[in-house]
Amino acid sequence: MNMNCWKSPLLLLAGLLCVACNTTTVRTTEQTPTVTQTAESIPESELMDVGIGIFDPGVDGMSPEQEGQLVFPEVRKAEARYFPNMLATTLQNTGGWGVVRLVPDQRSEMDVWVDGEILQSDGEFLKVAVTVRDASGRTWFTRTYDAEASKYAYDASTPENIDPFQGLYNRIANDMLAHRLVMDPAEVARVRTITELKFAQKFAPEAFSDYLAVDKHGRYAIMGLPPENDPLLERVRRIRERDNLFVDTLQDYYASFSSQLEQPYRQWRRESYEEAQILRQTRSEANQRLVGGVLAVLGGIAAAVAGGSSDNPALRTLGSVAAVTGVAGGAMLIKSGVDKRTEAKMHLETLKELSASLDAEIQPHTMTLEDRTVTLSGTVEQQYGQWRDILRQIYEAETGAVSTPPATTN
């Protein structure tokens, strides 16, 4: 029998095995140890308020490759609140912004918006996609940031108040501040005005709709301004102050949530860091054993065929022995590879148990208004939606129906 028919698959699988053994992924571990602070104070009138949305956990529509990573909805949901809080603290430390708030679903109008999506987070690597835009609809930048935790990040001697990925938050903050510092005061004032007019439109579109125009790209332009002493504008500003006060109470929740999360989450990341390395190693070993097992089985079959077609009795006997040994050895390698994959699944189950306790609930929130007491319930995002509805009711009760918008001044 022609042995060339066996050489091709053997060479192909051998090549695959070599690729599996020699291919590596190189990751950069660049860190920014400090966050840039403004060299001189920015006038209060030019400070821009920043809103950070709850990050997209990145668990919807995962590809088969992502499903095999250390991705758990319970952990990602907690991280989607934890990461923005860390970024907010970092931005505040630059001294270059007004208030920095976490705002659910972008329901409160802010001068600058930060949206993020978690692409990878396993304690060893963190990768997020971030988009920053201002109230005018202009995108400042969209960038992907990644970082690798130092091997000393979870060491017992490392202070627990040092986040393993603080450098990533610093880079985002530095990029935002660099963009802000090249804006002239007139542009800052324009963005802040658009923010106020957008808020006014939410509560009284019939009165303020003519002051802003938006193009097909979502960019806003100021078409006119209401009189500074406009009574409707004054009421809107009072409503906005109430909204800001409530959003400030949400910050207390997010800060408390992050504080309570910090210890178990750090423990999870420490365990996840170790599990991620073990998982990657066991998967690599499993793949190598499976490929090696297939090669051994095919080699045993090839030996049997070669021995069976020989006229030499000694070669036939040798071929039979080689076949039995190769097939048996290959089968053991394949089983070993399957066992390794089972071991990897056990590590995944361990991580799922660790992550189950990281989700958090918010208690009902009772607020006393001038004429009533209201209780908000549900998630923090749902409570904020209920609060905005109450604000709208307050505004309508104070103003009544508005038939015509105020005169426009250019």
C-alpha positions in Angstrom: 0.0 0.0 0.0 1.2 3.5 -0.8 2.4 5.2 2.4 2.1 8.7 0.9 -1.6 8.6 1.7 -0.7 8.5 5.4 2.0 11.1 5.2 -0.1 14.0 4.3 -2.5 14.0 7.3 0.4 13.2 9.6 2.4 16.1 8.4 -0.6 18.4 8.5 -1.4 17.4 12.1 2.3 17.7 13.1 2.3 21.2 11.6 -0.8 22.1 13.6 0.8 20.8 16.8 3.9 22.9 16.2 1.8 26.0 15.7 -0.2 25.2 18.9 3.1 24.9 20.8 4.9 28.0 19.3 2.1 30.6 18.9 2.0 33.2 21.7 0.1 36.3 22.3 2.1 39.4 23.2 0.3 41.9 25.5 1.5 45.3 26.4 1.5 46.2 30.1 2.0 50.0 29.7 0.8 51.8 32.8 0.3 55.5 33.6 1.3 55.8 37.3 -0.1 59.3 37.8 -3.0 61.4 36.7 -2.4 64.7 35.1 -3.6 67.7 37.1 -4.3 71.2 35.7 -1.3 73.5 36.2 -3.6 76.4 37.0 -7.1 76.6 38.2 -9.9 76.8 35.6 -12.4 79.6 36.3 -15.7 78.1 37.7 -17.6 79.5 34.7 -15.5 77.3 32.4 -15.7 74.1 34.4 -17.6 71.4 32.5 -19.8 68.9 34.3 -19.2 65.3 33.5 -21.7 62.5 33.4 -20.5 58.9 33.3 -23.0 56.3 32.2 -23.2 52.8 33.6 -20.9 50.7 31.4 -22.2 48.1 29.0 -21.3 44.8 30.7 -20.5 43.3 27.3 -22.3 40.0 27.9 -24.9 40.3 25.2 -24.3 38.7 21.8 -21.0 37.1 22.8 -19.1 35.2 20.2 -18.2 31.5 20.8 -14.6 32.6 21.6 -15.8 35.1 24.2 -18.1 32.5 25.8 -15.0 30.4 26.5 -13.5 33.3 28.5 -14.0 34.1 32.1 -17.2 36.1 31.6 -20.0 36.0 34.2 -23.0 38.2 34.0 -23.1 38.6 37.8 -19.6 40.0 37.9 -19.9 42.1 34.8 -23.1 43.7 36.2 -21.2 44.7 39.3 -18.2 45.9 37.3 -20.4 48.0 35.1 -21.1 50.2 38.2 -17.7 49.8 39.8 -15.5 50.9 36.9 -17.4 54.2 36.3 -17.1 55.0 40.0 -13.4 54.5 39.8 -13.2 56.7 36.7 -15.3 59.4 38.4 -12.9 59.6 41.4 -9.9 59.8 39.0 -11.5 62.6 37.0 -12.2 64.6 40.2 -8.6 64.3 41.2 -7.5 66.2 38.1 -9.2 69.4 39.3 -10.2 70.2 35.7 -13.9 69.5 35.9 -17.0 70.7 37.6 -19.2 68.0 39.2 -18.5 64.4 38.0 -21.5 62.1 38.4 -22.6 58.6 37.5 -25.9 59.0 35.8 -28.1 56.0 34.7 -29.2 55.9 31.1 -28.0 59.4 30.4 -31.2 60.8 31.8 -29.6 63.9 33.3 -28.1 66.5 30.9 -24.4 67.0 31.4 -21.8 69.0 29.5 -19.6 65.9 28.8 -20.6 62.3 28.5 -18.5 59.2 29.0 -19.8 55.8 27.8 -17.9 52.6 28.2 -18.1 48.9 27.3 -16.3 46.1 29.1 -14.5 44.0 26.6 -12.4 41.9 28.9 -12.1 41.6 32.7 -10.7 38.6 34.4 -8.4 40.0 37.2 -5.4 39.6 35.0 -6.4 41.8 32.0 -8.9 44.7 31.8 -10.0 46.1 28.4 -12.7 48.7 27.9 -13.9 50.7 25.0 -14.6 54.4 25.8 -16.5 57.1 23.9 -16.4 60.7 25.1 -18.7 63.4 23.6 -20.1 66.7 24.7 -23.6 68.1 24.9 -23.4 69.5 21.4 -23.2 66.0 20.0 -19.5 66.3 19.1 -17.4 63.2 19.8 -14.1 63.9 21.5 -12.7 60.5 20.9 -13.5 56.8 20.9 -10.6 54.6 22.1 -9.9 51.2 23.6 -7.9 51.0 26.7 -6.3 47.9 28.1 -4.0 47.0 30.9 -2.4 44.0 32.5 -2.3 43.6 36.3 1.2 43.4 37.7 2.1 40.0 39.2 2.5 41.9 42.5 -1.0 43.5 42.2 -2.7 41.0 44.5 0.3 40.4 46.8 -0.4 40.6 50.5 2.2 43.4 50.8 0.4 45.6 48.3 -1.9 48.2 49.9 -5.5 47.2 49.2 -6.4 50.8 48.3 -4.3 50.6 45.2 -6.4 49.4 42.3 -4.6 47.0 40.0 -5.8 48.9 37.0 -5.6 52.5 38.2 -3.2 53.2 35.3 -6.1 52.6 32.9 -8.4 55.1 34.6 -5.5 57.6 34.6 -5.0 57.3 30.9 -8.7 57.9 30.2 -8.7 60.9 32.5 -5.5 62.3 31.0 -6.9 62.0 27.4 -10.1 63.8 28.5 -8.2 66.6 30.2 -5.9 67.0 27.2 -8.9 67.5 25.0 -10.6 69.9 27.3 -7.6 72.1 27.7 -7.5 72.9 24.0 -11.1 74.2 24.0 -11.4 78.0 24.1 -13.8 79.6 26.6 -16.4 80.5 23.9 -16.7 76.8 22.9 -17.0 75.8 26.6 -19.8 78.4 27.1 -21.6 77.2 24.0 -21.6 73.6 25.2 -22.8 74.6 28.7 -25.7 76.6 27.1 -26.7 73.7 25.0 -26.8 71.5 28.1 -29.2 73.9 29.8 -31.4 74.2 26.8 -31.6 70.5 26.3 -32.7 70.1 29.9 -35.4 72.8 29.4 -36.6 71.1 26.3 -37.2 67.9 28.3 -39.6 69.6 30.6 -41.1 72.3 28.3 -40.6 71.3 24.7 -43.3 73.6 23.5 -41.5 76.6 25.1 -37.9 75.9 24.3 -38.0 73.8 21.1 -37.0 76.7 18.8 -33.8 77.5 20.6 -31.9 74.4 19.4 -31.6 72.7 16.1 -30.1 69.2 15.6 -28.8 67.9 12.3 -28.8 64.4 10.9 -25.5 63.6 12.6 -27.0 64.5 16.1 -25.0 67.8 16.3 -26.8 70.6 18.1 -26.7 74.3 17.1 -28.0 77.2 19.2 -30.7 79.1 17.2 -31.6 81.6 19.9 -31.7 82.3 23.6 -34.6 83.0 25.9 -34.4 86.2 27.9 -32.3 85.8 31.0 -35.2 86.9 33.2 -37.7 84.5 31.5 -39.9 83.1 34.3 -40.1 79.7 32.6 -36.3 79.5 32.4 -36.1 80.3 36.1 -38.5 77.5 37.0 -36.5 75.1 34.8 -33.4 76.1 36.6 -35.0 75.4 40.0 -36.2 72.0 38.7 -32.6 71.3 37.5 -31.2 72.1 41.0 -33.6 69.5 42.5 -32.5 67.0 39.9 -28.9 67.7 40.7 -29.5 67.1 44.4 -31.2 63.8 43.7 -28.4 62.7 41.4 -26.0 63.6 44.2 -27.8 61.2 46.4 -27.3 58.5 43.8 -23.5 59.2 44.0 -23.8 58.2 47.7 -25.3 54.9 46.6 -22.7 54.2 44.0 -19.9 55.1 46.4 -21.4 52.9 49.1 -21.9 50.1 46.5 -18.2 50.3 45.5 -17.1 50.4 49.1 -19.1 47.3 50.0 -17.9 45.6 46.7 -14.3 46.4 47.2 -13.2 43.6 49.5 -15.1 40.7 47.9 -14.3 42.0 44.4 -10.6 42.2 45.2 -10.8 38.7 46.5 -12.6 37.6 43.3 -10.0 39.3 41.1 -7.2 37.7 43.0 -8.8 34.2 42.6 -9.7 35.1 39.0 -6.1 36.2 38.3 -4.9 32.8 39.4 -7.7 30.9 37.7 -7.2 32.7 34.4 -3.6 31.6 34.3 -4.4 28.0 35.3 -7.3 28.0 32.8 -5.1 29.2 30.0 -2.4 26.6 30.9 -4.8 23.7 31.1 -6.5 24.6 27.9 -3.1 24.8 26.1 -2.1 21.4 27.6 -5.5 19.9 26.7 -5.2 21.0 23.1 -1.6 19.7 22.8 -2.6 16.4 24.3 -5.6 16.0 22.0 -3.5 16.8 18.9 -0.7 14.5 20.2 -3.2 11.8 20.8 -4.6 12.0 17.3 -1.1 11.9 15.9 -0.2 8.8 17.9 -3.4 7.0 16.8 -2.8 7.8 13.2 0.8 6.8 13.6 -0.3 3.5 15.0 -2.7 2.9 12.2 0.0 3.8 9.6 2.4 1.3 11.3 -0.2 -1.4 11.1 -0.8 -0.8 7.5 2.9 -0.7 6.7 3.6 -3.9 8.6 0.6 -5.7 7.1 1.8 -5.0 3.6 5.3 -6.2 4.2 6.6 -9.6 3.0 9.0 -9.7 6.0 7.4 -11.6 9.0 9.5 -9.6 11.5 8.3 -6.3 10.0 4.7 -7.5 10.2 5.1 -8.3 13.9 6.9 -5.0 14.6 4.1 -3.2 12.7 1.4 -4.9 14.8 3.2 -4.0 18.1 3.7 -0.4 17.0 0.1 -0.2 16.0 -1.2 -1.4 19.3 1.2 0.8 21.2 0.5 3.9 19.1 -3.3 3.5 19.2 -3.3 2.8 23.0 -0.9 5.6 23.8 -2.8 8.0 21.6 -6.1 7.0 23.3 -4.5 7.8 26.6 -3.3 11.2 25.4 -6.8 12.0 24.1 -8.4 11.0 27.4 -5.8 13.1 29.2 -6.7 16.0 27.1 -10.4 15.6 27.7 -9.7 15.3 31.5 -7.8 18.6 31.3 -10.7 20.3 29.7 -13.0 18.9 32.4 -10.5 20.4 34.9 -10.8 23.8 33.2 -14.6 23.6 33.5 -14.2 23.0 37.2 -12.2 26.2 37.5 -15.0 28.0 35.7 -17.6 26.7 38.2 -15.4 27.9 41.0 -15.4 31.4 39.6 -19.2 31.3 39.1 -19.6 30.5 42.8 -17.3 33.4 43.7 -19.2 35.9 41.5 -22.7 35.0 42.7 -22.5 37.3 45.7 -21.3 40.4 43.9 -24.6 41.7 42.6 -26.4 44.3 44.8 -29.9 45.6 45.4 -30.9 49.2 46.3 -33.5 49.8 49.0 -36.6 51.9 48.4 -35.9 55.6 48.6 -38.3 57.9 50.4 -38.3 61.6 49.7 -40.2 64.4 51.4 -41.4 67.1 49.0 -43.3 70.4 49.8 -46.7 68.8 49.4 -46.1 65.1 49.7 -43.9 62.2 50.5 -42.9 59.8 47.6 -41.3 56.4 47.7 -39.1 55.3 44.9 -38.5 51.6 44.4 -36.7 49.2 42.1 -33.2 49.4 40.8 -31.3 52.7 41.0 -31.9 53.2 37.3 -35.7 52.7 37.8 -35.8 55.0 40.8 -34.1 57.7 38.8 -36.7 57.3 36.0 -39.5 57.6 38.6 -37.8 60.8 40.0 -37.7 62.4 36.5 -41.4 61.7 36.2 -42.1 63.4 39.5 -40.0 66.4 38.5 -42.1 66.8 35.3 -45.3 66.7 37.4 -43.8 69.4 39.7 -43.0 71.6 36.8 -46.4 71.2 35.2 -48.1 72.0 38.6 -46.0 75.1 38.9 -46.4 76.4 35.4 -49.7 75.0 34.1 -50.2 74.7 30.3 -47.8 76.7 28.2 -49.5 77.9 25.0 -46.7 79.9 23.3 -43.0 79.9 23.7 -41.2 83.0 24.8 -39.7 85.4 22.3 -36.4 84.4 20.8 -33.4 86.7 21.2 -30.3 86.3 19.2 
